[in-house]
Amino acid sequence: MPVGPPKRLWVIALAALAVSAASGAQSAPGTTSAPVPAPIPFTSIPRTPAGDALRAWLDAFNSGDSTRIASFLQSYGSTAPSEQQLAFRRATGGFDLLSIEKSEPRHIEFYVREHGGTTTALGELDLPVTGPHRIDGPTLQALGKNVPVSAAKIDGAARSRVVARAAALLDSFYVFPDVARRMGDSARARLARGEYDGYTSGPGFAKRLMSDFAAISHDKHLNVRFLAFARPEPPPSATPAAPSAEDVARFKRDMEENNCDFVKVERLDGNVGYLKFDGFADADLCAPTVAAAMTFLGGTRALVIDLRQNGGGSPDMVALVASYLFDTRTHLNDLWTRSTDSTKQFFTRDTLSGRRYGAQKPVYLLTSSRTFSGAEEFAYDLKMLKRATLIGETTGGGAHPVRGRRIDEHFFIGVPFARAINPVSHTNWEGVGVEPDTKVPAADALAVALKAIGPTR
């Protein structure tokens, strides 16, 4: 399933840690169990530009005060919504600072533990080379319950092994073989020159590798991750195990509890439908949710679909939702896969369990720079077919489906293995995003859409 773009590090890292905190992240077998140190005062943070930014964030975040959090975000030029920060604050209870692991004028690495539990995390914060604002972070990676920072340490042998294996995986599976070779050659050369010698933490090295790969591929789906807890690697000849009944049940339960990422279905004044969902979840499991939403909205005179926080997901779900907006079988998208040199075509469904909205009534899509992957496909497909009007910001620009692959017991790499080919444009939105028909700040998109729809006659 596609993942979000690596550039959105703030949102992705905080959300990941929030999930870990909420679910009570466990320390898996193989995790070091040395004692976690006691908290240190924020006054211990170095007086550097990066240190000052970290101190300001911790003070604002730990306060739980929406005004202070909003003021921090504004002061440091962050685009992270304050409501996401507040939700994350509620999930974790704030953070105790345990140590400063590395400090440079515009870069700082630190180790924290949540107030609301025992989950520890490694964090990084970077400031741009010029100018005091627009912070790129902090990014946080959960380590687990009471996991010490030592569990995330790596040495030269690990760095060499990760570079070699990552290069081999890219060479075997990345959607563009020539780009894969250039990424692998570059990483091996950097390793040989000693450019990676200073990286002693797994998360930091994963972030550096991801940055180096992105500088060549410009692929926003490609990502490298580090997990502090060890996962035993199966023998090379082992057949991947099918999901257990327990795993399937857990997945279904998560989908139900999350309402398949559907956030709001509403009939606005003037008989205008409003639908907000933040992901394209499993089409088979979530078909009843889609049917219920679209049946409720079926009698409205115009429909607004809010994709501003939608990070993508399943192309089958994209096709399912789109099916409600057409009257006849319609070709939406093609997906070419490198390993098989084959193309899968996606069409709207002929039969639906809910009320079809049809092809005649106006549809407006709200987009933002966070709209990504499958959500971009949905917007792009409807734009190419002239079925919807897009209002908001240019989307994130990720069109290559990605599959996670193991580098070793701690490192994983998300390798884009296919590319979307739209049947109208014969290309896709990779690297450029989907341009809205009416470009406005994302916060203003709904108001602009409702104005365009106008009052009832």
C-alpha positions as a Markdown table, in Angstrom:
| # | Residue | x | y | z |
|---|---|---|---|---|
| 1 | Met | 0.0 | 0.0 | 0.0 |
| 2 | Pro | 1.4 | 3.4 | -0.8 |
| 3 | Val | 2.8 | 5.5 | 2.0 |
| 4 | Gly | 3.0 | 9.2 | 2.5 |
| 5 | Pro | 5.8 | 11.4 | 1.1 |
| 6 | Pro | 9.1 | 11.5 | 3.0 |
| 7 | Lys | 9.1 | 15.3 | 2.8 |
| 8 | Arg | 6.2 | 15.5 | 5.2 |
| 9 | Leu | 8.4 | 14.4 | 8.0 |
| 10 | Trp | 6.7 | 16.4 | 10.8 |
| 11 | Val | 3.3 | 15.1 | 10.3 |
| 12 | Ile | 4.3 | 11.5 | 9.5 |
| 13 | Ala | 6.7 | 11.1 | 12.4 |
| 14 | Leu | 4.4 | 12.6 | 15.0 |
| 15 | Ala | 1.4 | 10.6 | 13.7 |
| 16 | Ala | 3.5 | 7.4 | 13.8 |
| 17 | Leu | 4.5 | 8.0 | 17.4 |
| 18 | Ala | 1.0 | 8.9 | 18.4 |
| 19 | Val | -0.3 | 5.6 | 17.1 |
| 20 | Ser | 2.5 | 3.8 | 18.9 |
| 21 | Ala | 1.8 | 5.6 | 22.1 |
| 22 | Ala | -1.9 | 5.0 | 21.9 |
| 23 | Ser | -1.6 | 1.3 | 21.3 |
| 24 | Gly | 1.1 | 0.8 | 23.9 |
| 25 | Ala | 4.1 | 0.0 | 21.8 |
| 26 | Gln | 5.8 | -3.1 | 23.1 |
| 27 | Ser | 9.5 | -3.9 | 23.2 |
| 28 | Ala | 9.8 | -6.8 | 20.8 |
| 29 | Pro | 12.2 | -9.7 | 21.5 |
| 30 | Gly | 15.8 | -8.7 | 20.9 |
| 31 | Thr | 15.4 | -5.2 | 22.3 |
| 32 | Thr | 18.0 | -4.0 | 24.7 |
| 33 | Ser | 16.6 | -3.7 | 28.2 |
| 34 | Ala | 19.1 | -1.3 | 29.9 |
| 35 | Pro | 17.5 | 1.2 | 32.2 |
| 36 | Val | 16.1 | 4.4 | 30.7 |
| 37 | Pro | 17.7 | 7.5 | 32.2 |
| 38 | Ala | 15.9 | 10.1 | 34.3 |
| 39 | Pro | 14.6 | 13.3 | 32.6 |
| 40 | Ile | 16.9 | 16.3 | 32.3 |
| 41 | Pro | 15.8 | 19.9 | 32.5 |
| 42 | Phe | 15.1 | 21.8 | 29.2 |
| 43 | Thr | 17.8 | 24.3 | 30.4 |
| 44 | Ser | 20.3 | 21.6 | 29.4 |
| 45 | Ile | 19.5 | 22.1 | 25.7 |
| 46 | Pro | 22.4 | 23.9 | 24.0 |
| 47 | Arg | 21.9 | 27.6 | 23.2 |
| 48 | Thr | 22.1 | 27.2 | 19.5 |
| 49 | Pro | 19.5 | 28.1 | 16.8 |
| 50 | Ala | 18.4 | 24.4 | 16.6 |
| 51 | Gly | 18.5 | 24.1 | 20.4 |
| 52 | Asp | 16.4 | 27.2 | 20.8 |
| 53 | Ala | 13.8 | 25.8 | 18.4 |
| 54 | Leu | 13.7 | 22.5 | 20.2 |
| 55 | Arg | 13.2 | 24.3 | 23.6 |
| 56 | Ala | 10.5 | 26.4 | 22.1 |
| 57 | Trp | 8.7 | 23.4 | 20.7 |
| 58 | Leu | 8.9 | 21.4 | 23.9 |
| 59 | Asp | 7.6 | 24.4 | 26.0 |
| 60 | Ala | 4.7 | 25.0 | 23.7 |
| 61 | Phe | 3.9 | 21.3 | 23.1 |
| 62 | Asn | 4.0 | 20.3 | 26.7 |
| 63 | Ser | 1.8 | 23.2 | 27.7 |
| 64 | Gly | -1.1 | 21.7 | 25.8 |
| 65 | Asp | -2.2 | 25.3 | 25.2 |
| 66 | Ser | -3.6 | 25.8 | 21.7 |
| 67 | Thr | -2.6 | 29.4 | 21.5 |
| 68 | Arg | 1.0 | 28.7 | 22.5 |
| 69 | Ile | 1.2 | 25.8 | 20.0 |
| 70 | Ala | -0.2 | 28.0 | 17.2 |
| 71 | Ser | 2.2 | 30.8 | 18.1 |
| 72 | Phe | 5.2 | 28.4 | 17.9 |
| 73 | Leu | 4.1 | 27.0 | 14.5 |
| 74 | Gln | 3.6 | 30.5 | 13.2 |
| 75 | Ser | 7.0 | 31.7 | 14.5 |
| 76 | Tyr | 8.9 | 28.9 | 13.0 |
| 77 | Gly | 7.1 | 28.8 | 9.6 |
| 78 | Ser | 5.7 | 25.3 | 10.1 |
| 79 | Thr | 2.8 | 24.1 | 7.9 |
| 80 | Ala | 1.8 | 21.5 | 10.5 |
| 81 | Pro | -1.8 | 22.1 | 11.6 |
| 82 | Ser | -2.1 | 23.1 | 15.2 |
| 83 | Glu | -5.0 | 20.6 | 15.7 |
| 84 | Gln | -2.7 | 17.7 | 14.8 |
| 85 | Gln | -0.2 | 18.9 | 17.4 |
| 86 | Leu | -3.0 | 19.1 | 20.0 |
| 87 | Ala | -4.2 | 15.6 | 19.1 |
| 88 | Phe | -0.7 | 14.3 | 19.4 |
| 89 | Arg | -0.3 | 16.1 | 22.7 |
| 90 | Arg | -3.4 | 14.4 | 24.1 |
| 91 | Ala | -2.2 | 11.0 | 22.9 |
| 92 | Thr | 1.3 | 11.3 | 24.5 |
| 93 | Gly | 0.7 | 13.8 | 27.4 |
| 94 | Gly | 3.9 | 15.7 | 26.3 |
| 95 | Phe | 7.5 | 14.6 | 26.5 |
| 96 | Asp | 10.3 | 14.3 | 29.1 |
| 97 | Leu | 13.7 | 15.1 | 27.7 |
| 98 | Leu | 16.1 | 12.3 | 28.5 |
| 99 | Ser | 19.3 | 13.3 | 26.7 |
| 100 | Ile | 20.8 | 15.4 | 23.9 |
| 101 | Glu | 22.5 | 12.9 | 21.6 |
| 102 | Lys | 24.0 | 15.3 | 19.0 |
| 103 | Ser | 24.2 | 19.1 | 18.8 |
| 104 | Glu | 25.2 | 21.3 | 15.9 |
| 105 | Pro | 24.2 | 24.9 | 15.3 |
| 106 | Arg | 21.3 | 24.0 | 13.0 |
| 107 | His | 20.9 | 20.3 | 13.8 |
| 108 | Ile | 20.0 | 18.6 | 17.1 |
| 109 | Glu | 19.2 | 15.0 | 18.0 |
| 110 | Phe | 17.5 | 14.1 | 21.2 |
| 111 | Tyr | 15.9 | 11.3 | 23.2 |
| 112 | Val | 12.5 | 11.7 | 24.9 |
| 113 | Arg | 9.9 | 9.7 | 26.8 |
| 114 | Glu | 6.2 | 10.4 | 26.6 |
| 115 | His | 4.4 | 11.7 | 29.7 |
| 116 | Gly | 1.3 | 9.6 | 29.1 |
| 117 | Gly | 3.2 | 6.2 | 29.1 |
| 118 | Thr | 6.6 | 4.6 | 28.8 |
| 119 | Thr | 7.2 | 4.9 | 25.0 |
| 120 | Thr | 10.6 | 6.4 | 24.2 |
| 121 | Ala | 11.6 | 8.1 | 21.0 |
| 122 | Leu | 14.6 | 9.5 | 19.1 |
| 123 | Gly | 14.0 | 12.9 | 17.6 |
| 124 | Glu | 15.8 | 15.2 | 15.2 |
| 125 | Leu | 15.3 | 18.9 | 14.4 |
| 126 | Asp | 16.9 | 20.8 | 11.5 |
| 127 | Leu | 16.9 | 24.4 | 10.6 |
| 128 | Pro | 17.6 | 25.7 | 7.1 |
| 129 | Val | 21.1 | 26.8 | 6.3 |
| 130 | Thr | 20.0 | 30.4 | 5.9 |
| 131 | Gly | 17.3 | 32.2 | 7.8 |
| 132 | Pro | 16.0 | 31.5 | 11.4 |
| 133 | His | 12.6 | 30.0 | 10.5 |
| 134 | Arg | 10.9 | 27.2 | 8.6 |
| 135 | Ile | 12.0 | 24.3 | 10.7 |
| 136 | Asp | 12.1 | 20.9 | 9.1 |
| 137 | Gly | 10.9 | 18.9 | 12.0 |
| 138 | Pro | 11.1 | 17.8 | 14.7 |
| 139 | Thr | 10.8 | 14.3 | 13.5 |
| 140 | Leu | 10.2 | 11.6 | 16.1 |
| 141 | Gln | 10.6 | 7.8 | 15.9 |
| 142 | Ala | 9.1 | 5.7 | 18.6 |
| 143 | Leu | 11.5 | 3.0 | 19.9 |
| 144 | Gly | 9.1 | 1.1 | 22.2 |
| 145 | Lys | 8.3 | 0.8 | 25.8 |
| 146 | Asn | 11.2 | 1.8 | 28.0 |
| 147 | Val | 13.6 | 1.1 | 25.1 |
| 148 | Pro | 17.0 | 2.8 | 25.7 |
| 149 | Val | 18.7 | 5.0 | 23.1 |
| 150 | Ser | 21.5 | 2.3 | 22.8 |
| 151 | Ala | 19.0 | 0.1 | 20.9 |
| 152 | Ala | 19.1 | 2.6 | 18.0 |
| 153 | Lys | 22.9 | 2.7 | 17.8 |
| 154 | Ile | 24.7 | 1.4 | 14.7 |
| 155 | Asp | 28.3 | 0.8 | 13.7 |
| 156 | Gly | 30.4 | 0.8 | 10.5 |
| 157 | Ala | 29.6 | -2.8 | 9.6 |
| 158 | Ala | 25.9 | -2.0 | 9.9 |
| 159 | Arg | 26.2 | 1.0 | 7.6 |
| 160 | Ser | 28.1 | -1.0 | 5.0 |
| 161 | Arg | 25.6 | -3.8 | 5.1 |
| 162 | Val | 22.6 | -1.4 | 4.8 |
| 163 | Val | 24.1 | 0.4 | 1.8 |
| 164 | Ala | 24.9 | -2.8 | 0.0 |
| 165 | Arg | 21.5 | -4.4 | 0.6 |
| 166 | Ala | 19.5 | -1.2 | -0.2 |
| 167 | Ala | 21.4 | -0.8 | -3.5 |
| 168 | Ala | 20.7 | -4.4 | -4.4 |
| 169 | Leu | 17.0 | -4.0 | -3.6 |
| 170 | Leu | 16.7 | -0.8 | -5.6 |
| 171 | Asp | 18.5 | -2.5 | -8.5 |
| 172 | Ser | 16.1 | -5.4 | -8.5 |
| 173 | Phe | 12.8 | -3.7 | -8.0 |
| 174 | Tyr | 12.8 | 0.1 | -8.4 |
| 175 | Val | 10.5 | 1.2 | -11.2 |
| 176 | Phe | 13.3 | 2.9 | -13.2 |
| 177 | Pro | 16.4 | 0.6 | -13.5 |
| 178 | Asp | 18.7 | 3.4 | -14.7 |
| 179 | Val | 17.8 | 5.6 | -11.7 |
| 180 | Ala | 18.2 | 2.6 | -9.4 |
| 181 | Arg | 21.7 | 2.1 | -10.5 |
| 182 | Arg | 22.6 | 5.8 | -10.0 |
| 183 | Met | 21.2 | 5.7 | -6.5 |
| 184 | Gly | 23.1 | 2.6 | -5.6 |
| 185 | Asp | 26.4 | 3.8 | -7.1 |
| 186 | Ser | 26.0 | 7.2 | -5.3 |
| 187 | Ala | 25.4 | 5.6 | -1.9 |
| 188 | Arg | 28.4 | 3.2 | -2.3 |
| 189 | Ala | 30.6 | 6.1 | -3.3 |
| 190 | Arg | 29.5 | 8.2 | -0.3 |
| 191 | Leu | 30.2 | 5.2 | 2.0 |
| 192 | Ala | 33.7 | 4.7 | 0.5 |
| 193 | Arg | 34.5 | 8.5 | 0.9 |
| 194 | Gly | 33.5 | 8.3 | 4.6 |
| 195 | Glu | 30.5 | 10.6 | 4.3 |
| 196 | Tyr | 28.4 | 8.2 | 6.4 |
| 197 | Asp | 31.0 | 7.7 | 9.2 |
| 198 | Gly | 29.5 | 10.2 | 11.6 |
| 199 | Tyr | 26.1 | 8.4 | 11.6 |
| 200 | Thr | 25.9 | 6.3 | 14.7 |
| 201 | Ser | 22.1 | 6.2 | 15.2 |
| 202 | Gly | 19.8 | 4.1 | 13.0 |
| 203 | Pro | 17.1 | 6.7 | 12.5 |
| 204 | Gly | 19.6 | 9.4 | 11.5 |
| 205 | Phe | 21.3 | 7.1 | 9.0 |
| 206 | Ala | 17.9 | 6.0 | 7.5 |
| 207 | Lys | 17.0 | 9.7 | 7.1 |
| 208 | Arg | 20.3 | 10.5 | 5.4 |
| 209 | Leu | 20.0 | 7.5 | 3.0 |
| 210 | Met | 16.5 | 8.5 | 2.2 |
| 211 | Ser | 17.6 | 12.1 | 1.5 |
| 212 | Asp | 20.5 | 10.9 | -0.8 |
| 213 | Phe | 18.2 | 8.6 | -2.7 |
| 214 | Ala | 15.6 | 11.4 | -3.1 |
| 215 | Ala | 18.2 | 13.8 | -4.4 |
| 216 | Ile | 18.6 | 11.5 | -7.4 |
| 217 | Ser | 15.2 | 9.9 | -7.9 |
| 218 | His | 13.0 | 12.8 | -6.7 |
| 219 | Asp | 10.6 | 10.0 | -5.8 |
| 220 | Lys | 8.4 | 11.0 | -2.9 |
| 221 | His | 7.3 | 7.4 | -2.2 |
| 222 | Leu | 10.8 | 6.0 | -1.8 |
| 223 | Asn | 11.6 | 5.8 | 1.9 |
| 224 | Val | 14.1 | 4.2 | 4.4 |
| 225 | Arg | 13.1 | 3.3 | 7.9 |
| 226 | Phe | 14.8 | 2.0 | 11.0 |
| 227 | Leu | 13.1 | 0.0 | 13.8 |
| 228 | Ala | 14.9 | -0.3 | 17.1 |
| 229 | Phe | 13.4 | -3.7 | 17.9 |
| 230 | Ala | 14.8 | -6.6 | 16.0 |
| 231 | Arg | 12.7 | -8.7 | 13.6 |
| 232 | Pro | 14.3 | -12.1 | 12.9 |
| 233 | Glu | 14.9 | -12.4 | 9.2 |
| 234 | Pro | 13.4 | -15.5 | 7.5 |
| 235 | Pro | 15.6 | -17.8 | 5.4 |
| 236 | Pro | 16.0 | -16.5 | 1.8 |
| 237 | Ser | 14.1 | -19.5 | 0.5 |
| 238 | Ala | 11.2 | -19.2 | 2.9 |
| 239 | Thr | 7.8 | -18.5 | 1.4 |
| 240 | Pro | 6.2 | -15.4 | 2.9 |
| 241 | Ala | 3.6 | -16.5 | 5.5 |
| 242 | Ala | 0.0 | -15.7 | 4.8 |
| 243 | Pro | -1.7 | -13.4 | 7.4 |
| 244 | Ser | -2.9 | -15.3 | 10.4 |
| 245 | Ala | -6.6 | -15.3 | 11.3 |
| 246 | Glu | -5.7 | -13.1 | 14.2 |
| 247 | Asp | -4.0 | -10.6 | 11.9 |
| 248 | Val | -7.0 | -10.5 | 9.6 |
| 249 | Ala | -9.3 | -10.0 | 12.5 |
| 250 | Arg | -7.2 | -7.2 | 13.9 |
| 251 | Phe | -7.1 | -5.5 | 10.5 |
| 252 | Lys | -10.8 | -5.7 | 10.2 |
| 253 | Arg | -11.2 | -4.3 | 13.7 |
| 254 | Asp | -8.9 | -1.4 | 13.0 |
| 255 | Met | -10.8 | -0.6 | 9.8 |
| 256 | Glu | -14.1 | -0.6 | 11.7 |
| 257 | Glu | -12.8 | 1.5 | 14.6 |
| 258 | Asn | -11.3 | 4.0 | 12.2 |
| 259 | Asn | -14.5 | 4.0 | 10.1 |
| 260 | Cys | -12.4 | 3.2 | 7.0 |
| 261 | Asp | -10.9 | 6.7 | 7.3 |
| 262 | Phe | -14.3 | 8.3 | 6.6 |
| 263 | Val | -14.5 | 11.5 | 8.8 |
| 264 | Lys | -17.7 | 13.4 | 7.9 |
| 265 | Val | -20.7 | 12.9 | 5.7 |
| 266 | Glu | -23.0 | 16.0 | 5.8 |
| 267 | Arg | -25.8 | 17.7 | 4.0 |
| 268 | Leu | -25.0 | 21.4 | 4.0 |
| 269 | Asp | -27.3 | 24.4 | 3.5 |
| 270 | Gly | -28.7 | 24.6 | 0.0 |
| 271 | Asn | -28.7 | 20.8 | -0.4 |
| 272 | Val | -25.0 | 20.5 | -1.0 |
| 273 | Gly | -23.3 | 17.3 | 0.0 |
| 274 | Tyr | -20.0 | 17.3 | 1.9 |
| 275 | Leu | -17.8 | 14.2 | 2.2 |
| 276 | Lys | -14.5 | 14.1 | 4.0 |
| 277 | Phe | -12.3 | 11.0 | 4.2 |
| 278 | Asp | -8.6 | 10.9 | 4.9 |
| 279 | Gly | -7.5 | 7.6 | 3.2 |
| 280 | Phe | -8.5 | 5.1 | 0.5 |
| 281 | Ala | -8.8 | 2.0 | 2.7 |
| 282 | Asp | -9.4 | -1.6 | 1.7 |
| 283 | Ala | -12.1 | -1.6 | -0.9 |
| 284 | Asp | -13.7 | -5.0 | 0.0 |
| 285 | Leu | -13.9 | -4.3 | 3.7 |
| 286 | Cys | -15.0 | -0.7 | 3.3 |
| 287 | Ala | -17.5 | -1.0 | 0.4 |
| 288 | Pro | -20.4 | -0.8 | 2.9 |
| 289 | Thr | -19.1 | 2.4 | 4.3 |
| 290 | Val | -18.8 | 4.0 | 0.9 |
| 291 | Ala | -22.3 | 2.8 | 0.0 |
| 292 | Ala | -23.8 | 4.3 | 3.1 |
| 293 | Ala | -22.1 | 7.6 | 2.6 |
| 294 | Met | -23.0 | 7.9 | -1.1 |
| 295 | Thr | -26.6 | 6.8 | -0.5 |
| 296 | Phe | -27.0 | 9.5 | 2.1 |
| 297 | Leu | -25.5 | 12.1 | -0.3 |
| 298 | Gly | -27.3 | 10.8 | -3.4 |
| 299 | Gly | -30.1 | 13.4 | -3.4 |
| 300 | Thr | -27.9 | 16.5 | -3.0 |
| 301 | Arg | -27.6 | 18.9 | -6.0 |
| 302 | Ala | -23.8 | 19.2 | -5.8 |
| 303 | Leu | -21.1 | 17.3 | -4.0 |
| 304 | Val | -17.9 | 18.5 | -2.3 |
| 305 | Ile | -15.3 | 15.9 | -1.5 |
| 306 | Asp | -12.6 | 17.0 | 0.9 |
| 307 | Leu | -9.2 | 15.4 | 0.2 |
| 308 | Arg | -7.1 | 18.0 | 2.0 |
| 309 | Gln | -5.9 | 15.6 | 4.6 |
| 310 | Asn | -6.1 | 12.4 | 2.5 |
| 311 | Gly | -2.7 | 10.6 | 2.2 |
| 312 | Gly | -3.8 | 7.9 | -0.3 |
| 313 | Gly | -4.1 | 4.2 | -0.2 |
| 314 | Ser | -5.6 | 1.5 | -2.3 |
| 315 | Pro | -6.1 | 2.0 | -6.1 |
| 316 | Asp | -9.1 | -0.4 | -5.9 |
| 317 | Met | -10.7 | 1.9 | -3.4 |
| 318 | Val | -10.0 | 4.9 | -5.7 |
| 319 | Ala | -11.9 | 3.1 | -8.4 |
| 320 | Leu | -14.8 | 2.1 | -6.1 |
| 321 | Val | -15.4 | 5.7 | -4.9 |
| 322 | Ala | -15.0 | 7.1 | -8.4 |
| 323 | Ser | -17.6 | 4.6 | -9.7 |
| 324 | Tyr | -20.4 | 6.4 | -7.9 |
| 325 | Leu | -19.7 | 9.6 | -9.9 |
| 326 | Phe | -20.2 | 8.0 | -13.4 |
| 327 | Asp | -23.2 | 6.5 | -15.2 |
| 328 | Thr | -21.3 | 4.2 | -17.5 |
| 329 | Arg | -18.2 | 2.0 | -17.4 |
| 330 | Thr | -15.3 | 4.4 | -17.5 |
| 331 | His | -11.5 | 3.8 | -17.8 |
| 332 | Leu | -9.8 | 5.6 | -14.9 |
| 333 | Asn | -6.2 | 4.6 | -14.8 |
| 334 | Asp | -3.5 | 2.1 | -15.7 |
| 335 | Leu | -0.7 | 0.7 | -13.5 |
| 336 | Trp | 2.5 | -0.7 | -15.1 |
| 337 | Thr | 4.6 | -2.9 | -13.0 |
| 338 | Arg | 8.3 | -3.3 | -13.7 |
| 339 | Ser | 8.9 | -6.9 | -12.4 |
| 340 | Thr | 6.2 | -8.4 | -14.7 |
| 341 | Asp | 6.3 | -5.8 | -17.5 |
| 342 | Ser | 2.5 | -5.9 | -17.3 |
| 343 | Thr | -0.3 | -3.3 | -17.1 |
| 344 | Lys | -3.4 | -3.5 | -14.9 |
| 345 | Gln | -6.3 | -1.4 | -16.0 |
| 346 | Phe | -8.7 | 0.2 | -13.6 |
| 347 | Phe | -12.4 | 0.9 | -14.6 |
| 348 | Thr | -15.4 | 2.1 | -12.7 |
| 349 | Arg | -17.6 | -0.7 | -11.4 |
| 350 | Asp | -20.7 | -1.8 | -13.3 |
| 351 | Thr | -22.7 | -2.6 | -10.1 |
| 352 | Leu | -22.7 | -0.8 | -6.8 |
| 353 | Ser | -24.4 | -1.6 | -3.5 |
| 354 | Gly | -25.1 | 2.1 | -2.8 |
| 355 | Arg | -27.0 | 4.9 | -4.6 |
| 356 | Arg | -25.0 | 6.1 | -7.7 |
| 357 | Tyr | -24.5 | 9.9 | -7.7 |
| 358 | Gly | -24.2 | 9.9 | -11.4 |
| 359 | Ala | -22.3 | 11.9 | -14.0 |
| 360 | Gln | -24.5 | 15.0 | -14.3 |
| 361 | Lys | -24.4 | 16.8 | -11.0 |
| 362 | Pro | -21.4 | 19.0 | -10.2 |
| 363 | Val | -18.5 | 17.6 | -8.0 |
| 364 | Tyr | -15.8 | 19.7 | -6.4 |
| 365 | Leu | -12.6 | 18.2 | -4.9 |
| 366 | Leu | -10.7 | 20.1 | -2.2 |
| 367 | Thr | -6.9 | 19.6 | -2.3 |
| 368 | Ser | -3.9 | 20.7 | -0.3 |
| 369 | Ser | -0.1 | 20.1 | -0.5 |
| 370 | Arg | -0.8 | 17.1 | 1.9 |
| 371 | Thr | -3.1 | 15.4 | -0.6 |
| 372 | Phe | -1.0 | 12.5 | -1.7 |
| 373 | Ser | -0.7 | 9.2 | -3.6 |
| 374 | Gly | -4.1 | 7.5 | -4.1 |
| 375 | Ala | -5.9 | 10.7 | -3.3 |
| 376 | Glu | -3.9 | 12.4 | -6.1 |
| 377 | Glu | -4.9 | 9.6 | -8.4 |
| 378 | Phe | -8.5 | 10.2 | -7.6 |
| 379 | Ala | -8.1 | 13.9 | -8.2 |
| 380 | Tyr | -6.1 | 13.4 | -11.4 |
| 381 | Asp | -8.4 | 10.8 | -12.9 |
| 382 | Leu | -11.5 | 13.0 | -12.3 |
| 383 | Lys | -9.7 | 16.1 | -13.7 |
| 384 | Met | -8.6 | 14.3 | -16.8 |
| 385 | Leu | -12.1 | 13.0 | -17.4 |
| 386 | Lys | -13.5 | 16.5 | -16.7 |
| 387 | Arg | -15.8 | 15.0 | -14.0 |
| 388 | Ala | -14.8 | 17.3 | -11.1 |
| 389 | Thr | -13.5 | 20.8 | -10.4 |
| 390 | Leu | -10.4 | 21.0 | -8.2 |
| 391 | Ile | -10.1 | 23.8 | -5.7 |
| 392 | Gly | -7.2 | 24.3 | -3.3 |
| 393 | Glu | -3.4 | 23.7 | -3.5 |
| 394 | Thr | -1.2 | 21.7 | -5.8 |
| 395 | Thr | -1.0 | 18.1 | -4.4 |
| 396 | Gly | 2.1 | 16.3 | -3.1 |
| 397 | Gly | 3.3 | 14.6 | -6.3 |
| 398 | Gly | 3.6 | 10.9 | -5.5 |
| 399 | Ala | 2.4 | 8.5 | -8.3 |
| 400 | His | 4.5 | 5.4 | -7.8 |
| 401 | Pro | 3.0 | 2.6 | -5.7 |
| 402 | Val | 5.5 | 1.4 | -3.1 |
| 403 | Arg | 6.2 | -2.0 | -1.4 |
| 404 | Gly | 8.2 | -2.3 | 1.8 |
| 405 | Arg | 11.3 | -4.6 | 1.7 |
| 406 | Arg | 13.6 | -5.8 | 4.4 |
| 407 | Ile | 17.2 | -4.6 | 4.4 |
| 408 | Asp | 18.1 | -6.4 | 7.6 |
| 409 | Glu | 16.5 | -7.0 | 11.0 |
| 410 | His | 16.3 | -3.2 | 11.7 |
| 411 | Phe | 16.3 | -1.4 | 8.4 |
| 412 | Phe | 13.5 | -1.4 | 5.8 |
| 413 | Ile | 13.2 | 0.3 | 2.5 |
| 414 | Gly | 10.0 | 1.3 | 0.6 |
| 415 | Val | 10.7 | 0.6 | -3.1 |
| 416 | Pro | 8.4 | 2.1 | -5.7 |
| 417 | Phe | 7.8 | -0.7 | -8.1 |
| 418 | Ala | 5.2 | 0.6 | -10.6 |
| 419 | Arg | 4.0 | 3.7 | -12.3 |
| 420 | Ala | 0.6 | 5.1 | -13.0 |
| 421 | Ile | -0.3 | 5.8 | -16.7 |
| 422 | Asn | -3.4 | 7.9 | -17.2 |
| 423 | Pro | -5.4 | 6.8 | -20.3 |
| 424 | Val | -6.1 | 10.4 | -21.2 |
| 425 | Ser | -2.8 | 12.2 | -20.6 |
| 426 | His | -0.6 | 9.0 | -20.9 |
| 427 | Thr | 1.5 | 10.3 | -18.0 |
| 428 | Asn | 0.9 | 11.0 | -14.3 |
| 429 | Trp | 1.5 | 13.5 | -11.5 |
| 430 | Glu | 4.8 | 12.1 | -10.2 |
| 431 | Gly | 7.0 | 15.0 | -8.9 |
| 432 | Val | 4.7 | 17.7 | -10.0 |
| 433 | Gly | 1.4 | 17.1 | -8.2 |
| 434 | Val | -2.1 | 17.7 | -9.5 |
| 435 | Glu | -2.8 | 21.3 | -10.3 |
| 436 | Pro | -6.2 | 22.6 | -9.0 |
| 437 | Asp | -8.5 | 24.4 | -11.4 |
| 438 | Thr | -8.8 | 27.2 | -8.9 |
| 439 | Lys | -5.7 | 27.7 | -6.8 |
| 440 | Val | -6.4 | 29.0 | -3.3 |
| 441 | Pro | -4.9 | 28.3 | 0.2 |
| 442 | Ala | -6.2 | 25.0 | 1.4 |
| 443 | Ala | -7.9 | 26.6 | 4.4 |
| 444 | Asp | -10.1 | 28.7 | 2.0 |
| 445 | Ala | -11.0 | 25.8 | -0.4 |
| 446 | Leu | -14.4 | 24.9 | 1.1 |
| 447 | Ala | -15.6 | 28.5 | 1.1 |
| 448 | Val | -14.5 | 29.0 | -2.5 |
| 449 | Ala | -16.3 | 25.7 | -3.5 |
| 450 | Leu | -19.5 | 26.7 | -1.8 |
| 451 | Lys | -19.4 | 30.1 | -3.5 |
| 452 | Ala | -18.9 | 28.5 | -6.9 |
| 453 | Ile | -21.9 | 26.2 | -6.3 |
| 454 | Gly | -24.0 | 29.2 | -5.3 |
| 455 | Pro | -27.4 | 29.3 | -3.6 |
| 456 | Thr | -30.4 | 27.3 | -4.8 |
| 457 | Arg | -32.4 | 28.9 | -7.5 |
